[in-house]
Amino acid sequence: MLSTEALRAHLLAARLAGVVATSREESLRSYRLFAARDPRVLIGLDPEWSWGQRDLIALMADKCGVSADPGCVSGHDVIDPERTVAALDAFAERLASVAQRGAPVLLGTGHPHRLLGFYAGLADALSAAGCDVLTPAQGHRVDITTRFGLRTHNLDYVRGVAVVREAGVERAGCATGAHSHSPLPVRVALAAAAEGGGPLPELVIGDHGWVCGAGQLGFEAVGLADTDDPALFVGEAEGIVSVVVPLDDAVRSGYYRPLTRYVLNRACLSQ
């Protein structure tokens, strides 16, 4: 069993929290684009409130622990490990709730190379607890706008976790899928589930567009987010997203394993 103290130490040692790799410049650019309602940064969210850059800095300081000083414009961002631990506890509570009911769940990630193992561990435990881990729209086409233009992807599931793969592209090291912020995959998956008359998820677990896209459609959603992903935290502030865990979402995949153990233990789902 991983104690809170051991988890906190791991977060700092792995740079999941504390001083993280995400730069202040990257985060401020995201806040500017979000304030301008750029869909690349909204990732499926349609904010009800008006969010200026200073509002977003204040929000992210509160949710993540980044500097609240608008004059701080360079260097590395900082995530408060206490906020990460508290959010992981809240995240575990939502998992425990659906597990107790044996409710259907949907998991998806836009960070398959880093976070697939984290979500797959949750999927295994939730399935063992009696939850239906949904896999709607397997193989369906999703056209996603990328920095290289419109690219066709296919929706796939790996160990119960949805990912997208660029159609017709075989690249070494890309077996787990493509990096994506788009909300289109979750919209396709949820539409297919509804049209098929099958169960709809009572909880969507993921990151990026999987969380914002599902939350905007009225599904309960929880997930992970870095300091340059303000949309998830705005969604949480507006009540669209249930729980967001602040952490660096691009460290080595193995560094997330202790988080899986901690969350499953807190949710009484340890296998």
Beta strands, then each sheet from edge to edge (+ up, - down):
strand 1: 18-23
strand 2: 76-79
strand 3: 105-108
strand 4: 141-146
strand 5: 149-158
strand 6: 161-166
strand 7: 203-207
strand 8: 221-225
strand 9: 243-246
sheet 1: 1+ 2-
sheet 2: 4+ 5- 6+ 3+ 7+ 8+ 9+
end
